């Protein structure tokens, strides 16, 4: 009975409520990726000085919620335009994903995060110019092999969830690239405190 209820719930999540599932998963995993990054950033420092940045994680979650529906509709569209799992079809999907989706999502992430931080369009565009190429080059290392598995083996309804779990690693990298300047500033501040204590 319990197994049957679980099966029906999963069917609803990946059927009737697929858009909602994909949206919440995308936001949630961006938040988790940021949480992992924040812990990594603090490794080697005094644990008593660690203060978790909840607003930062909230911004990551919000950008993820915004990106979720676009991801959902992109894979639905791609599977309708390029049907099947033949080698050439999978290659076309990967190329389309890298040529269209990757630049869009890199841009959405960087600009969206900057705007949520209250930096304004000018700063957002400046950060996009500064960090886009780094993120896009890393994208080429991670996503083509991951997307081969996605497009060759998985049905459409599981694509976004699979991508989101791969994205957990990717999100940690995105969070690091996005916040590395602030991380270095915190590190410098901690060093200054240590020096002041010693003197």
PyMOL commands that set and color helices and strands:
alter all, ss='L'
color gray80, all
select helices_A, chain A and resi 2-13+18-41+47-49+54-81+87-116+120-153+156-198
alter helices_A, ss='H'
color red, helices_A
deselect
rebuild
show_as cartoon
